[in-house]
């Protein structure tokens, strides 16, 4: 794999991780202020299932971390 492509893929994965972390924090804030009860997951404002959205973001973070770690370990 070319060096520039390798670094670009790593950079994109790290950027996705950072954006997903911000998304998780934003969802925690939404859970606090957009639901009537802290145990509710459905937003009163948007109607989205915030718990499902947060779990999806966490899975994306874990998958990207695994990919970045794998790419670092098989670096040529």
PyMOL commands that set and color helices and strands:
alter all, ss='L'
color gray80, all
select helices_A, chain A and resi 3-33+50-73
alter helices_A, ss='H'
color red, helices_A
deselect
rebuild
show_as cartoon
